[in-house]
Amino acid sequence: MKMKLLLALFLTCTAVIAQDFNDMLEKISQSPDSLAKKAVIDSFMQKYQVLPLTSTNECIFIFRGNAQRIIVTGDHTQWSQRGDTMQRIAGTDLHYVKKNFPSDARIDYKFINGTNWILDPKNPLTCPGGFGPNSELRMPGYPEQPELIGNTDIPRGTIVDTTFRSNALNNSRAIKVYVPPGYSQAQQYPLILFHDGIDYVNLAKAPAIIDRLIFMNRIRPIIAVFVPAVNRTPEYAGNSIVQYENFISGEIMNWVDTRFSTIRNPEYRAVAGASNGGNIALYCALKSPQVFGKVAAQSSNVIGSIMTGYDVYPPLPITVYADIGNYDIPQLIPLVKQFKQVMEKRGYIHRYKELNEGHSWGNWRAQLNEFLEFFFPHMPSSVKSVETKPLITDLSHVLDSMKIRINFRLNIPVRGMTILLMDMNGKILSESLLSSREPGDLQEELLTRTQISSGAYFLQFRSEQTMFTYPLTVK
């Protein structure tokens, strides 16, 4: 009942706003001269000092000032200079245009006045972008996000700055590493690595959002590594992609593991990026699933070889988050939707979102909590003793022709899981049902159809709800 009353009140308020604007237009049309028209506009602008005006699905952009023509452009017009031209009311300095949007839409926009691109002077909401701040439209149904609200009274993590020299790429770059409040070398932490890392720090405000999610008990404490590009297109989607992946999965991760207290199991390690940064994130997980067991791709480019690489059965031992905006770059939308179909067809553990937003840091910032909570959910106090260790430790093996015997310590009870031995391409070499087991030292035998040669393999424990993957090296 309470929700119905609130909805009714909301619909009434938005209808009043739209009617007030239409009433103003009617009064202006009936005003005898410019002074009378100005008085009508002054009265309206005094009542509505914050713009644009929004109702359930309608937005009214308004500009007041001496200008020949005002254009609204933004995510919804793909930032075209043609944009949406405002109508100027004859005999006044008031310009407006009405646009329809989904009730939960959020877009970045600007006004074009002559050759100047300006913020909406009556809109206090702004959002950082790659070319400076933009005005931000939030439609009435846009969800509240408390994790985006700044709060200086909560514990804050620490940023460690360093310059890293890459042998694989023969260049250097500044890297930032976030460690959570209360960080201790006595505890091991999950990890996420962000491509376009400095933008995730400055534009997406990732460290502050991580602080708040930890404080709100929505994620467990994590380490975050922020790596910027030096030659972005070649490194993320071009002829340096192989060397860049070697740099990330090899050089950077080896240094991080040596310098910080990390959980080295890929199940607790993620890689993330947006646009072409999403492309390279997918590539890093594809090529090194023994390093990264989770990947987040926001508004991602997905080049053909990466699409094909994920289109295998059984699925690779990777958990995937992907999203795309309905006001995103048009070429990216079908690629991401096709990638979603691959994830569904091949049975990946994944989360996919389509959003009424654009290709912007405002969008990507607002979705950080989605994949952070998906990858690193908060651990209740009753099971916090498990946080410092993965599902399995002390893993060893003995190879005997077409049989491999694995010895390990199980740290938490499992029921009805399957053990899979897979090669680096995800091909299943052995499959065995693991019945209910309590924590302790265990031994299992896996039979294979062919003799196991030396090389790198994956040992995966899988159920309908969970998947744990461990690298296994046969010498």
C-alpha positions in Angstrom: 0.0 0.0 0.0 2.8 2.4 0.9 4.6 1.8 -2.4 1.3 2.4 -4.3 0.9 5.7 -2.5 4.4 6.8 -3.2 4.0 5.9 -6.9 0.8 7.8 -7.1 2.4 10.8 -5.5 5.4 10.6 -7.9 3.1 10.4 -11.0 1.1 13.3 -9.7 4.2 15.5 -9.2 5.7 14.7 -12.6 2.3 15.5 -14.3 2.2 18.8 -12.5 5.6 19.8 -13.8 4.7 19.1 -17.4 1.4 20.9 -17.0 3.1 23.9 -15.4 5.5 24.2 -18.5 2.6 23.9 -20.9 0.7 26.5 -18.9 3.7 28.9 -19.2 3.8 28.5 -23.0 0.1 29.3 -23.1 0.5 32.4 -21.0 3.4 33.6 -23.1 1.4 33.2 -26.3 -1.3 35.3 -24.8 1.0 38.0 -23.4 0.7 41.4 -25.3 4.4 42.4 -25.4 8.0 41.3 -24.5 7.8 42.7 -21.0 4.7 40.7 -20.2 6.3 37.6 -21.7 9.5 38.2 -19.6 7.4 38.4 -16.4 5.8 35.0 -17.2 9.2 33.4 -17.8 10.7 35.1 -14.6 7.9 33.6 -12.5 8.3 30.1 -14.0 12.1 30.2 -13.6 11.8 31.3 -10.0 9.6 28.3 -9.3 11.9 25.8 -11.2 15.5 26.8 -10.5 16.9 23.4 -11.2 16.7 22.1 -14.8 16.1 20.1 -16.9 12.5 19.3 -16.1 11.6 15.6 -16.0 8.4 13.7 -15.9 7.9 9.9 -16.1 9.3 9.5 -19.7 9.7 13.2 -20.8 12.5 15.6 -20.4 12.4 19.3 -21.2 15.8 20.9 -21.8 15.6 24.7 -21.2 18.1 27.5 -21.9 17.6 31.1 -21.2 20.0 33.7 -22.8 20.7 35.7 -25.8 21.6 33.1 -28.5 20.8 32.5 -32.1 20.6 28.8 -31.7 21.1 26.3 -28.8 21.7 22.6 -29.6 21.5 19.7 -27.0 23.9 17.0 -27.7 25.1 14.0 -25.7 25.0 10.3 -25.3 21.5 10.2 -26.9 22.8 11.9 -30.1 26.2 10.1 -30.2 27.6 13.6 -29.4 26.7 14.8 -32.9 27.1 18.6 -33.5 23.7 18.6 -35.1 22.1 17.2 -32.0 18.6 18.4 -31.0 18.0 22.1 -31.9 16.0 24.0 -29.2 12.9 26.0 -30.2 13.2 29.7 -29.3 10.0 31.3 -28.1 9.3 34.4 -30.3 9.9 37.6 -28.5 11.8 36.0 -25.6 15.3 34.7 -24.8 13.9 31.2 -23.8 14.9 28.1 -25.7 13.6 24.6 -25.1 13.3 21.1 -26.6 11.2 18.1 -25.4 12.7 14.6 -25.5 11.4 11.2 -24.5 13.6 8.8 -22.5 13.1 5.6 -20.5 12.1 6.4 -17.0 15.4 5.0 -15.6 17.7 6.6 -18.1 20.9 8.5 -17.3 22.8 10.4 -19.9 25.7 12.9 -20.2 24.9 16.0 -22.3 26.0 19.5 -23.2 24.6 22.6 -24.8 26.2 24.0 -28.0 26.0 27.8 -28.2 27.6 28.9 -31.5 31.0 27.2 -31.4 31.0 26.8 -27.6 30.2 23.5 -25.9 28.9 24.4 -22.4 27.4 22.8 -19.3 23.7 23.3 -18.6 23.9 26.4 -16.4 20.8 25.4 -14.4 21.8 21.8 -13.8 23.9 21.2 -10.7 24.5 17.5 -11.6 27.8 17.0 -13.5 29.8 13.9 -14.4 33.5 13.7 -15.2 34.3 12.6 -18.8 37.4 12.0 -20.9 37.1 15.5 -22.4 36.1 17.4 -19.2 32.9 17.4 -17.2 29.4 17.0 -18.7 26.0 17.8 -17.4 24.1 14.8 -16.2 20.4 13.9 -16.8 18.9 11.5 -14.4 15.3 10.5 -15.2 12.9 10.1 -12.3 13.2 6.3 -12.2 17.0 6.3 -12.1 18.0 4.1 -9.1 19.5 5.7 -6.0 23.1 4.5 -5.5 24.4 5.2 -1.9 27.8 3.7 -2.8 28.4 6.8 -5.0 27.8 9.3 -2.2 31.0 10.7 -0.8 31.6 10.2 2.9 34.8 11.4 4.6 33.8 9.7 7.9 34.4 6.1 6.8 37.7 4.2 6.8 39.7 4.8 3.7 42.2 2.6 1.9 45.7 3.5 0.9 47.0 4.2 -2.6 50.6 3.1 -3.4 52.2 4.8 -6.4 55.0 3.3 -8.4 56.6 3.5 -11.9 56.8 0.1 -13.6 59.2 -0.7 -16.4 58.1 -3.4 -18.8 60.5 -5.7 -20.6 57.8 -7.1 -22.8 56.8 -3.7 -24.1 60.0 -1.8 -23.6 58.3 1.2 -21.9 57.4 2.5 -18.5 54.1 3.7 -16.9 52.8 5.0 -13.5 50.8 2.4 -11.6 48.6 2.8 -8.6 47.7 0.0 -6.1 44.9 0.3 -3.7 45.0 -1.6 -0.4 41.9 -1.7 1.8 41.5 -0.1 5.3 43.2 -2.3 7.9 45.4 -4.0 5.3 47.6 -6.6 7.0 50.3 -8.8 5.6 49.0 -11.6 7.8 45.8 -11.8 5.7 45.5 -12.7 2.0 43.2 -10.6 -0.2 41.3 -11.0 -3.5 42.5 -8.7 -6.3 41.1 -6.8 -9.3 43.2 -5.2 -12.0 41.7 -2.2 -14.0 42.9 -1.3 -17.5 42.7 2.5 -18.2 43.5 2.5 -14.5 44.1 6.2 -13.9 40.8 7.0 -15.5 39.1 4.4 -13.2 40.7 6.3 -10.3 40.1 9.9 -11.4 36.8 9.6 -13.4 35.1 6.5 -12.0 36.3 7.2 -8.5 36.9 3.5 -8.0 39.0 3.7 -4.7 36.2 5.8 -3.0 33.5 3.4 -4.2 35.5 0.4 -3.0 35.9 2.1 0.4 32.2 2.6 0.7 31.2 -0.9 -0.5 33.6 -2.4 2.1 32.2 -0.1 4.8 28.6 -1.1 3.8 29.5 -4.8 4.0 28.6 -5.3 0.4 32.0 -6.6 -0.6 35.0 -8.1 1.2 38.2 -6.2 1.5 40.1 -6.3 -1.8 43.3 -5.1 -3.4 42.9 -3.1 -6.7 45.6 -2.5 -9.3 45.2 0.5 -11.7 47.3 0.2 -14.9 47.1 2.9 -17.6 47.8 2.5 -21.2 50.8 3.9 -23.0 49.9 3.1 -26.6 46.2 2.4 -26.0 44.9 1.1 -29.3 47.9 -1.2 -30.2 48.0 -2.5 -26.6 44.3 -3.1 -26.1 43.2 -4.2 -29.6 46.1 -4.0 -32.0 49.5 -5.4 -32.8 50.9 -5.1 -29.3 48.1 -7.0 -27.6 50.1 -10.2 -27.1 53.1 -8.3 -25.5 50.7 -6.3 -23.4 48.9 -9.4 -22.1 52.4 -10.9 -21.2 53.1 -7.7 -19.4 49.9 -7.8 -17.3 49.6 -11.5 -16.6 53.4 -12.0 -16.1 55.3 -8.9 -15.1 52.6 -6.9 -13.3 51.0 -9.8 -11.5 54.3 -11.4 -10.4 55.3 -8.0 -8.9 52.0 -7.6 -7.2 52.1 -11.0 -5.7 55.6 -10.4 -4.4 54.9 -6.9 -3.0 51.3 -7.5 -1.6 49.5 -10.2 0.3 47.2 -11.6 -2.4 45.2 -14.8 -2.8 46.9 -16.4 -5.8 44.0 -18.6 -6.8 42.4 -17.3 -10.1 39.0 -17.7 -8.5 39.8 -14.7 -6.4 41.4 -12.5 -9.1 39.6 -10.3 -11.6 40.5 -8.1 -14.5 38.3 -5.2 -15.7 38.0 -2.5 -18.4 35.7 -0.4 -20.5 35.4 0.0 -24.2 38.7 -1.2 -25.7 39.8 -1.7 -22.1 37.0 -4.3 -21.9 38.4 -6.0 -25.0 41.9 -6.3 -23.4 40.3 -7.5 -20.1 38.5 -10.3 -22.0 41.8 -11.1 -23.8 43.8 -11.3 -20.6 41.3 -13.7 -19.0 41.1 -15.7 -22.2 44.9 -16.2 -22.5 45.7 -16.5 -18.8 42.7 -18.1 -17.0 45.3 -19.5 -14.6 45.9 -15.9 -13.5 42.4 -14.3 -13.8 39.3 -16.3 -13.1 36.9 -13.4 -13.4 36.5 -10.6 -16.0 34.4 -7.5 -16.3 33.9 -5.9 -19.7 31.9 -2.6 -19.7 30.6 -1.2 -23.0 33.2 -3.5 -24.5 34.7 -3.9 -27.9 34.9 -7.6 -28.6 37.2 -8.4 -31.5 36.5 -11.5 -33.5 39.4 -13.7 -32.2 38.3 -13.0 -28.6 34.6 -13.8 -29.5 35.8 -17.1 -31.0 38.1 -17.9 -28.1 35.2 -17.8 -25.6 32.9 -19.8 -28.0 34.1 -23.2 -26.7 32.6 -26.1 -24.8 33.1 -26.8 -22.0 33.4 -23.1 -21.1 36.7 -21.8 -19.9 37.1 -21.5 -16.1 36.1 -17.8 -16.2 33.3 -15.9 -14.5 32.1 -13.0 -16.7 30.4 -9.7 -16.2 29.4 -7.7 -19.3 27.2 -4.7 -19.9 26.2 -2.3 -22.7 24.2 0.9 -22.9 21.3 1.5 -25.2 22.8 4.9 -26.0 26.3 3.3 -26.4 28.5 3.4 -29.6 26.2 1.8 -32.2 29.0 -0.6 -33.5 29.5 -2.0 -30.0 25.9 -2.9 -29.2 25.6 -5.9 -31.5 29.1 -7.2 -30.5 28.2 -7.3 -26.8 24.8 -8.8 -27.5 26.5 -11.5 -29.6 29.0 -12.1 -26.8 26.0 -12.5 -24.4 24.7 -15.2 -26.7 28.1 -17.0 -26.5 28.0 -16.9 -22.7 24.5 -18.3 -22.6 25.2 -21.0 -25.2 28.4 -22.2 -23.7 27.2 -22.1 -20.1 29.5 -19.5 -18.6 28.7 -18.2 -15.1 27.9 -14.7 -16.0 26.0 -11.5 -15.3 24.8 -9.3 -18.2 23.1 -5.9 -18.1 21.6 -3.6 -20.7 21.4 -0.1 -19.4 19.6 3.1 -20.5 22.9 4.9 -20.5 25.7 5.9 -22.9 29.4 5.3 -23.6 30.6 7.3 -20.6 32.5 7.2 -17.3 29.2 8.1 -15.6 27.8 4.8 -16.8 30.9 2.8 -15.9 31.2 4.4 -12.5 27.6 3.6 -11.7 28.1 -0.1 -12.5 31.3 -0.7 -10.5 29.3 -2.1 -7.6 27.5 -4.6 -9.9 30.6 -6.6 -10.8 32.5 -5.9 -7.5 29.6 -7.4 -5.5 29.3 -10.2 -8.1 33.0 -11.1 -7.9 33.7 -10.4 -4.2 30.6 -10.7 -2.1 30.8 -9.9 1.6 31.6 -12.8 3.8 29.4 -13.1 6.9 31.3 -13.0 10.2 30.4 -16.7 10.8 32.6 -17.7 7.9 35.3 -15.1 8.0 37.9 -17.7 9.0 37.7 -18.9 5.4 38.5 -15.4 3.9 42.3 -15.9 4.3 42.5 -19.2 2.4 41.0 -20.6 -0.8 38.9 -23.7 -1.1 41.9 -26.0 -1.5 45.5 -25.6 -0.3 48.6 -27.9 -0.3 47.7 -29.2 -3.7 50.1 -31.8 -5.1 49.9 -34.6 -7.6 51.5 -37.8 -8.8 51.4 -38.8 -12.4 51.1 -42.5 -13.3 50.7 -43.1 -17.0 47.0 -42.5 -17.7 46.1 -41.7 -14.1 46.8 -38.7 -12.0 46.6 -38.8 -8.2 45.9 -35.5 -6.5 46.5 -34.7 -2.8 45.1 -31.6 -1.2 43.7 -30.0 1.9 40.0 -29.1 1.7 39.3 -26.0 3.8 35.5 -26.0 3.6 32.9 -28.7 3.2 31.6 -29.5 -0.3 28.7 -31.6 -1.6 28.0 -32.9 -5.0 30.8 -31.2 -6.9 32.5 -32.4 -10.1 36.3 -32.5 -10.5 37.5 -31.7 -14.0 41.0 -31.9 -15.4 41.3 -29.6 -18.5 44.1 -28.5 -20.8 44.8 -24.8 -21.6 42.1 -24.7 -24.3 39.4 -25.9 -21.9 39.3 -29.5 -23.3 38.2 -31.9 -20.6 40.7 -34.7 -20.1 39.1 -36.3 -17.0 35.9 -35.9 -15.2 35.0 -37.3 -11.7 32.2 -36.8 -9.3 33.3 -35.6 -5.9 30.7 -36.7 -3.3 30.2 -35.0 0.0 33.5 -34.2 1.8 34.3 -32.6 5.0 37.4 -30.4 5.5 40.7 -32.3 5.8 43.5 -33.9 3.9 42.1 -35.8 0.9 43.2 -37.8 -2.1 41.4 -38.4 -5.4 42.4 -40.3 -8.6 41.5 -39.0 -12.0 41.6 -41.4 -15.0 42.4 -40.1 -18.5 41.9 -41.6 -21.9 45.4 -40.7 -23.1 48.7 -40.3 -21.5 49.2 -36.9 -19.8 52.2 -35.0 -21.2 54.1 -32.2 -19.4 52.6 -28.8 -19.5 50.0 -26.5 -17.8 46.5 -27.7 -16.9 43.5 -26.6 -14.9 41.9 -28.5 -12.0 38.3 -27.3 -11.6 35.7 -28.0 -8.9 32.2 -27.2 -10.3 28.7 -27.2 -9.1 25.5 -25.4 -10.3 26.3 -22.4 -7.9 30.1 -22.4 -7.7 33.2 -22.9 -9.6 36.7 -23.1 -8.2 39.7 -23.4 -10.6 43.4 -24.2 -9.8 46.4 -24.2 -12.1 48.2 -27.5 -12.3 51.7 -28.0 -13.8 52.8 -31.5 -15.0 56.5 -31.9 -15.4 
